Amino acid sequence: LVVIILLALLLLQLLLLLVLLLLVLLILVLLLLVQLLLLILLLVIILLVQFILLLVLLLLVLLLLVLLLLVLLLLVLLLLVLILIVLLLLVLLLLVLLLLVLLLLLLLLLVLLLLVLILLLLLLLVLLILVLLLLVLILLVLLLLVLILLVLLVLVLLLLLVLLILVLILLLLLLVQLILVILLLVLLLLVLLLLVLLLQVLLLLVLLLLILLLLVLLLLVVIILLALLLLQLLLLLVLLLVVLLLLILLLLVLLIIVLLLLVLILLVLLLLVLILLVLLLLVLLLLLVLLILVLILLLLLLVLLILVILLLVLLLLVLLLLVLLLLVLLLL
């Protein structure tokens, strides 16, 4: 009887130990399930934050495209202004040439003041040639600046294409992460089903091994998700660098536009100087014409005076002859 009682006590102890082992395994499984649920919640929150960041990046890309369109419109307007300035320059040059031709014709008629007028015209022509050379150089600088702007715009468009490609890659990675999260949920459902089977079936060891295998698979999926998150962080850093490059290029474009505006102001100032020079030319030529007319009038007055003096001399001679004739007649 004592031996039977001892054996019964030993069997009770073994049963209690098995029950304790089962309870410990269940507690461990529940702890792992809680940790996995927390990881899944963190992953879902990170995915939402990444999706919001991607939307913000897309809005930034759209804003950059709008800015590029505005810059292109400004360039077109600047080109139109340049074309108008060139046309005005050509019209002014034609007018100046016509004026010079007319003045040269007038000067050819006026022989006495040819040397002075030729010297003045040569000086003015030299000034006009220098101003024209300056205008040509400024136009060449403007064309170079426009070409640099076009190259920068091409670079900006290429960077925008790279940005779009990176955004597409990030979207694909998000899809992969969603698929992996779905797999995690499926695996969690399998673990729960196996726990239910644990409570229902007597094959505890086999089910525990299956649960451990599924937990290992869950850990592998979590590691893969963390690796994908690291890749997404790297891609976000690359996107930030590309955005910084785009901002630097836009600053360069703005600087070039400011330079273009300064060059346009210089062109306007040169046009004003040209107009002033032309006005000075006209004033000088009018003064010369007036001087020539005054000289001609003076010459005509001198001729008239000489003619009047000659007439007076002739009259005096006629009177002397008459007086002499009267004296001769009286003597006779």
TORBAMAR-271362 format. One record per residue (C-alpha): y negated, x negated, z negated; residue in one letter. Coordinates in Angstrom, 2 decimals. Layout:
py|px|pz|aa
Y|X|Z|A
...
//
This chain:
py|px|pz|aa
0.00|0.00|0.00|L
-2.42|-2.84|-0.86|V
-1.70|-4.49|2.50|V
-2.24|-1.22|4.36|I
-5.53|-0.67|2.47|I
-6.64|-4.21|3.35|L
-5.78|-3.68|7.01|L
-7.68|-0.39|7.00|A
-10.71|-2.15|5.47|L
-10.49|-4.90|8.11|L
-10.37|-2.29|10.88|L
-13.40|-0.57|9.35|L
-15.24|-3.89|9.24|Q
-14.39|-4.57|12.90|L
-15.58|-1.13|13.88|L
-18.82|-1.62|11.94|L
-19.34|-5.02|13.63|L
-18.79|-3.45|17.06|L
-21.27|-0.68|16.22|V
-23.81|-3.29|15.06|L
-23.30|-5.30|18.27|L
-23.80|-2.14|20.36|L
-26.98|-1.30|18.43|L
-28.34|-4.84|18.88|V
-27.60|-4.72|22.63|L
-29.28|-1.32|22.93|L
-32.37|-2.60|21.07|I
-32.55|-5.65|23.38|L
-32.20|-3.47|26.46|V
-34.94|-1.14|25.23|L
-37.26|-4.11|24.54|L
-36.66|-5.46|28.05|L
-37.35|-2.02|29.51|L
-40.65|-1.77|27.59|V
-41.70|-5.23|28.79|Q
-40.84|-4.36|32.39|L
-42.82|-1.12|32.16|L
-45.85|-3.04|30.85|L
-45.51|-5.57|33.70|L
-45.31|-2.75|36.24|I
-48.46|-1.15|34.80|L
-50.28|-4.50|35.00|L
-49.15|-4.95|38.60|L
-50.35|-1.46|39.54|V
-53.76|-2.12|37.91|I
-54.04|-5.47|39.76|I
-53.13|-3.77|43.04|L
-55.85|-1.16|42.51|L
-58.44|-3.89|41.74|V
-57.38|-5.80|44.87|Q
-57.68|-2.71|47.00|F
-61.21|-2.11|45.68|I
-62.11|-5.77|46.40|L
-60.76|-5.42|49.93|L
-62.91|-2.33|50.49|L
-65.96|-4.26|49.22|V
-65.13|-7.14|51.60|L
-64.82|-4.72|54.52|L
-68.24|-3.28|53.65|L
-69.65|-6.82|53.55|L
-68.15|-7.55|56.96|V
-69.71|-4.37|58.35|L
-73.08|-5.34|56.87|L
-72.78|-8.78|58.47|L
-72.03|-7.17|61.82|L
-75.12|-4.97|61.47|V
-77.20|-8.05|60.62|L
-75.82|-9.84|63.68|L
-76.77|-6.88|65.88|L
-80.29|-6.96|64.44|L
-80.51|-10.70|65.11|V
-79.36|-10.12|68.70|L
-82.05|-7.44|69.12|L
-84.65|-9.87|67.75|L
-83.46|-12.51|70.22|L
-83.74|-10.06|73.11|V
-87.26|-9.15|72.00|L
-88.18|-12.83|71.73|L
-86.82|-13.46|75.22|L
-88.87|-10.53|76.56|L
-91.98|-11.91|74.84|V
-91.28|-15.34|76.36|L
-90.89|-13.80|79.82|I
-94.19|-11.92|79.39|L
-95.91|-15.11|78.23|I
-94.56|-17.01|81.24|V
-95.77|-14.25|83.57|L
-99.20|-14.31|81.92|L
-99.29|-18.07|82.30|L
-98.42|-17.78|85.97|L
-101.14|-15.14|86.51|V
-103.65|-17.31|84.67|L
-102.64|-20.33|86.71|L
-103.03|-18.37|89.94|L
-106.45|-17.15|88.86|L
-107.46|-20.67|87.88|V
-106.25|-22.00|91.20|L
-108.15|-19.31|93.09|L
-111.26|-20.06|91.09|L
-110.83|-23.75|91.72|L
-110.40|-23.15|95.46|V
-113.53|-21.01|95.62|L
-115.48|-23.50|93.59|L
-114.25|-26.35|95.73|L
-115.45|-24.46|98.80|L
-118.84|-23.98|97.19|L
-118.93|-27.59|96.18|L
-118.07|-28.73|99.69|L
-121.16|-26.88|100.86|L
-123.25|-28.64|98.25|L
-123.16|-32.26|99.37|V
-125.61|-33.76|96.92|L
-123.65|-32.93|93.77|L
-120.17|-33.65|95.07|L
-119.49|-36.75|92.98|L
-120.39|-35.17|89.65|V
-118.46|-32.01|90.42|L
-115.38|-33.95|91.61|I
-115.36|-35.95|88.38|L
-115.62|-32.78|86.30|L
-112.89|-31.10|88.31|L
-110.62|-34.11|87.97|L
-111.10|-34.13|84.21|L
-110.41|-30.43|84.02|L
-107.35|-30.75|86.26|L
-106.02|-33.52|84.03|V
-106.56|-31.29|81.01|L
-104.82|-28.39|82.75|L
-101.90|-30.61|83.74|I
-101.55|-31.85|80.16|L
-101.66|-28.30|78.81|V
-99.09|-27.22|81.41|L
-96.82|-30.10|80.43|L
-97.15|-29.05|76.80|L
-96.29|-25.49|77.75|L
-93.26|-26.66|79.72|V
-92.08|-28.75|76.77|L
-92.55|-25.82|74.41|I
-90.60|-23.56|76.77|L
-87.79|-26.13|76.91|L
-87.75|-26.28|73.11|V
-87.60|-22.49|73.01|L
-84.67|-22.45|75.44|L
-82.85|-25.06|73.34|L
-83.44|-22.99|70.20|L
-82.14|-19.89|71.96|V
-79.01|-21.79|73.06|L
-78.48|-23.02|69.48|I
-78.83|-19.44|68.28|L
-76.26|-18.26|70.79|L
-73.83|-20.98|69.67|V
-74.37|-20.01|66.05|L
-73.77|-16.37|66.90|L
-70.51|-17.30|68.63|V
-69.46|-19.22|65.53|L
-70.34|-16.24|63.34|V
-68.28|-13.94|65.55|L
-65.31|-16.33|65.31|L
-65.66|-16.40|61.53|L
-65.75|-12.61|61.50|L
-62.51|-12.55|63.52|L
-60.96|-14.92|60.96|V
-62.16|-12.59|58.19|L
-60.56|-9.59|59.88|L
-57.28|-11.49|60.32|I
-57.31|-12.49|56.64|L
-58.00|-8.89|55.61|V
-55.04|-7.71|57.72|L
-52.82|-10.35|56.06|I
-53.95|-9.12|52.64|L
-53.14|-5.54|53.61|L
-49.65|-6.62|54.71|L
-49.17|-8.41|51.39|L
-50.26|-5.23|49.60|L
-47.66|-3.28|51.54|L
-45.00|-5.82|50.56|V
-46.09|-5.52|46.93|Q
-45.89|-1.73|47.08|L
-42.36|-1.99|48.49|I
-41.40|-4.38|45.70|L
-42.89|-2.02|43.09|V
-40.85|0.82|44.59|I
-37.75|-1.40|44.32|L
-38.64|-2.08|40.68|L
-38.84|1.63|40.01|L
-35.47|2.20|41.74|V
-33.92|-0.60|39.68|L
-35.38|0.92|36.52|L
-33.84|4.25|37.45|L
-30.50|2.50|37.98|L
-30.84|0.86|34.56|V
-31.55|4.23|32.96|L
-28.58|5.77|34.76|L
-26.38|2.95|33.54|L
-27.65|3.49|30.01|L
-26.70|7.13|30.32|V
-23.30|6.01|31.57|L
-23.09|3.69|28.56|L
-23.53|6.62|26.30|L
-20.95|8.62|28.19|Q
-18.27|6.14|29.25|V
-16.14|3.82|27.16|L
-16.39|0.84|29.53|L
-19.18|-0.79|27.58|L
-18.74|-4.42|28.54|L
-18.72|-3.78|32.29|V
-21.82|-1.63|32.04|L
-23.57|-4.25|29.91|L
-22.82|-6.89|32.53|L
-24.22|-4.61|35.24|L
-27.32|-3.98|33.13|I
-27.81|-7.73|32.63|L
-27.46|-8.30|36.40|L
-30.02|-5.59|37.09|L
-32.37|-7.14|34.52|L
-32.01|-10.51|36.24|V
-32.84|-8.82|39.56|L
-35.87|-7.21|37.95|L
-37.05|-10.60|36.69|L
-36.63|-12.05|40.19|L
-38.68|-9.22|41.67|V
-41.39|-9.79|39.04|V
-41.47|-13.52|39.90|I
-41.79|-12.68|43.60|I
-44.66|-10.29|42.82|L
-46.43|-12.98|40.80|L
-46.04|-15.41|43.71|A
-47.51|-12.82|46.08|L
-50.40|-12.34|43.67|L
-51.07|-16.08|43.72|L
-51.06|-15.99|47.53|L
-53.53|-13.11|47.47|Q
-55.80|-15.00|45.11|L
-55.76|-18.00|47.47|L
-56.57|-15.73|50.42|L
-59.44|-14.18|48.44|L
-60.81|-17.67|47.75|L
-60.62|-18.43|51.49|V
-62.44|-15.18|52.24|L
-65.17|-16.08|49.77|L
-65.58|-19.48|51.43|L
-65.84|-17.82|54.85|V
-68.47|-15.39|53.50|V
-70.44|-18.35|52.13|L
-70.26|-20.05|55.54|L
-71.50|-16.85|57.18|L
-74.41|-16.67|54.76|L
-75.31|-20.31|55.51|I
-75.17|-19.60|59.25|L
-77.40|-16.55|58.78|L
-79.89|-18.69|56.87|L
-79.87|-21.17|59.77|L
-80.46|-18.32|62.21|V
-83.40|-17.10|60.13|L
-84.86|-20.62|60.04|L
-84.55|-20.89|63.82|I
-86.25|-17.49|64.21|I
-89.10|-18.73|62.00|V
-89.35|-21.83|64.21|L
-89.42|-19.61|67.28|L
-92.23|-17.56|65.77|L
-94.16|-20.76|65.01|L
-93.65|-21.95|68.58|V
-94.86|-18.56|69.85|L
-97.97|-18.90|67.69|I
-98.53|-22.36|69.19|L
-98.12|-20.88|72.66|L
-100.72|-18.22|71.90|V
-103.08|-20.88|70.58|L
-102.55|-22.95|73.73|L
-103.24|-19.87|75.84|L
-106.48|-19.35|73.95|L
-107.39|-23.00|74.52|V
-106.63|-22.56|78.23|L
-108.80|-19.47|78.40|I
-111.62|-21.32|76.61|L
-111.29|-24.26|79.01|L
-111.41|-21.90|81.99|V
-114.49|-20.20|80.55|L
-116.11|-23.58|79.99|L
-115.29|-24.49|83.57|L
-116.86|-21.30|84.82|L
-119.96|-21.80|82.68|V
-120.33|-25.40|83.85|L
-119.87|-24.40|87.46|L
-122.36|-21.58|87.12|L
-124.82|-23.99|85.57|L
-124.25|-26.42|88.40|L
-124.72|-23.67|90.98|V
-127.92|-22.61|89.22|L
-129.13|-26.22|89.20|L
-128.32|-26.53|92.88|I
-130.16|-23.28|93.61|L
-133.14|-24.49|91.58|V
-133.11|-27.78|93.48|L
-132.95|-25.94|96.79|I
-135.86|-23.73|95.70|L
-137.81|-26.80|94.68|L
-137.09|-28.39|98.04|L
-138.23|-25.24|99.80|L
-141.42|-25.23|97.72|L
-142.00|-28.86|98.59|L
-141.52|-28.10|102.28|V
-143.93|-25.18|102.02|L
-146.47|-27.36|100.25|L
-146.15|-30.01|102.92|I
-146.57|-27.39|105.61|L
-149.64|-25.95|103.86|V
-151.15|-29.43|103.51|I
-150.51|-30.11|107.20|L
-152.14|-26.84|108.12|L
-155.17|-27.69|105.99|L
-155.39|-31.11|107.60|V
-155.22|-29.52|111.04|L
-157.93|-27.06|110.09|L
-160.14|-29.88|108.84|L
-159.58|-31.79|112.06|L
-160.44|-28.70|114.10|V
-163.59|-28.20|112.04|L
-164.58|-31.85|112.52|L
-164.07|-31.53|116.24|L
-166.20|-28.42|116.30|L
-168.92|-30.15|114.30|V
-168.83|-33.09|116.67|L
-169.06|-30.80|119.66|L
-172.07|-29.05|118.11|L
-173.76|-32.37|117.49|L
-173.11|-33.47|121.03|V
-174.50|-30.21|122.35|L
-177.59|-30.56|120.18|L
-178.16|-34.08|121.39|L
-177.87|-32.93|124.94|L
//
